[in-house]
């Protein structure tokens, strides 16, 4: 009937939108006011779908690239070594190198599986009350030998209780410390601080080094996102470290904040201070 024509028109427009033309939108100016509101809502949904599809496509490309690199290293080094007879020490060096590349690939896959579980709410938390200051001191002690290679010192300040899954809390902070070590100036100090707020315990990791451009702050938690060469190197976390940090904090119903200016970058993790 005539009254259903605007609905049928929207139906035809919607049916023509597929993965290859997600930029298409419904005509929200035509038809009765009720249908205009519906068309506007559908267009907003399409905006979200298009952004998600673009991120997924980029993510797939980055994942393929990052997985291809260690495999290519294993293949090329093996081919070179097998091109002529080698000593036992040379074969041993090849095996050590290949194991290192395979472990790198294994870490990447494990990180991907972890993020997949958090995306699907399959990661169960075993929350306990932790002494955050004690946890930071333990992690600082663990990372200090690595920091010594570039003359970096790890300082810990503060004490506060935090309610968190112990394993995931340590993983989140470890990823931040590892990230700070990667970008800290040689001979500088990385500060690990914990403080209490009414509802949260705030864990901060601060390093001196190249600042993160303001327009890229929000994107650094995207999987495999890379900033310019001054802020990344042979990333041990395969571009997933900060994404994992964000996922862990959000699993605890907390949040992550980043401030980067004047040669100082601070990541602040807000964890619950008491059982909710």
Buried (B, 14 or more C-beta within 10 A) or exposed (E): EEEEEBEEBBEEBEEEBEEEEBEBBBBBEEBEEEBBEBBBEBBEEBEEEBEEEEEEEBBEEBBEEBBEBBEEBBEEBBEEBEEEEBEEEEEEBBEEBBEEBBEBBEBBEEBBEBBEBBEEEEBEBEBEEBBBBEBBBBBBEEBEEEBEEEEBBBEBEBBBBBBBBBEBBBBBBBBBBBBBBBBBBEEBBBBBBBBBEEEBBBBBBBBBBBBBEEEBBEEBBBBBBBBEEEBBEEBEBBBBBBBBBBBBBEBBEBEBEBBBEEEBBBBBBBBBBEEE
